[in-house]
Amino acid sequence: MFFWIIAATLTLGACMAILAPFSRRHEKAARDEDHDLEVYRDQLAELERDAARGLIAATEAEQARAEIGRRILRVAAERKERPARGEGTSFTRIASLAAVLAVPLLSWGIYAGLGSPGMPGQPLEARLAQDTGEASMAQLVARAEAHLAENPEDARGWEVLAPVYLRMGRGGDAVVAYRNAIRLDGETAARQTGLGEALVATAGGTVTFEAQQAFEQALALEPGNARARYFVASGYLQDGRTDDAVSIWQAMAAELPGDSPWRGAAVEALREAGVSADAVPGPSQEQMRAAADMDTDDRTAMIEDMVAGLDARLRSAPDDPEGWQRLVRSYVVLGRQDEARDALDRGLEAMGRESAQSDELASFALALGISPTELEE
């Protein structure tokens, strides 16, 4: 019953708000016409003064007088016609009242017959509290936004939501989320790179000055960040620094593993820049011939020496996410699964198990069939 009282009150208020202008419409029209006439008369007087002082040519003055005169005549004609139009005012008001009142009455009747007025309310918070597996992406985002509205200082929440915004095409929201994460929890290469990508998205694919700064800051924090390197080179190309862009892409094509998506992107960028893929640095012809002339044992020994060297380098300089990926992949290729898992564990520990780089390394290893030791136990 309380619901229906509130609904009736609100409906009555809405109807009164709609009907009120009908009673004032003709009075307002008369006031508007009087104001228009006064304005036109002032314009005509001003015109005459300008013409008398010679500030306006006679021909232009005559044209202006004619235009103002036409406007005055039009207002006068509308004023004469209004009484005739007003004869139907009573009927119009009655018809308007009936139409406005018919809408809520008809709606209530249909809802009472087909709806479920007795069903208890289900607030948005309760709807979003359903099982995450059954929730749509929009619901999950709405839930995260509701959480951040109540906890705006949750840096981890902003960091989680930012890439989701980016995948949904909401570049502006992603920019805000990344900036909040940086403001609350400091700069990281992943956050700066994400911010740069969001700025590029909002600019329609252009690497803006602000985006270039974000990518360069990411490289200052993590020199081997392939994503940031690629976009820095793209920015150089847009600025006309083609040689600098090509140099970065060539280095990426030479250094990154063959299955790295950013190596493929670098090679494709070189082709689009007019640089042949053959120009990408790689093993020299002498090295290739030497490897081809080796027997299987010698070739295996050479590969194992290279892997051992990479392993030793990562033990002394572990801040190399792509190096850990190469090491895991190399051990898998050699069939040394235990050492691949050990390399994965060491890489996750070196980069911090909660970092974005660790997540990327774990995903890379899982694709090769290697999981961290803690998941095997």
C-alpha angles and dihedrals in degrees: 000000000000089000092054093049091052092045092050092049094049092045092051091050092049092049092050091050090053096045097044095077091057091066093049100039099093093042090052091048091054092049091048091051092050089050092049092051091050091050092049092049091051090049091051092050091048090049092052091051092050091048091050091053092047094244092130131040118253093242093051091045091053092050091049092050090052093050094048090046091053090052092050091050091049092053091047091051092051090051091054092049096050097079089054091050091045091064088081093047097103093049091047092051092049092048091047092050091050093048094048094047093044093063098062093037092052092044093051091049093051093045092049090053102039106019133075107243091164095058113110118245122266111205121211091252091058092048092051091049091071121115110301091225090062096044122100123233090256090054092048091050090047089051091050091047091051090051092050091047087061095036106033092162093063101116094181091054092054091047092052094046097046099073090043089057089049093052090049091055093249095131096162092053090047090054091053092047094050092047091051091050091050092046094050102037106019135249125314129170091247093052094046091047091049091049090051092051091049090051090049090051093052089049093055095253098317117130099229124201091258092049091049089053091052093051092047090050089051090054091049088056095040115015094191096054101133095195093053092044091054094052094043088056090048089054091050090052091052089051091053095255092129096156092054092048093048091048092055094046092048090052091050092049090051099044106036122083117259094250094052110115090215092058089056090047091051093050091048091049090052090053091049089050089056096254115133116240086233088068091066108110116250141142114329121248090250091055092048093050091047091052092047091052093052122098119238096266094049092046091050090048091051092051092048090051090053091048091047090051091051090048092051091048092051091050090059097035107026097165094097114103094181091048090057090051091052091048094050091047092047093054090048091052089051090051093243099134097166092054090046089055091046090052090049092052092048092048093050090049093047094051097038120262093244096051127107090240090057091050090052092048092049091050090048092051094046089055087058092048096257122124130181117274092246089063092049094055 
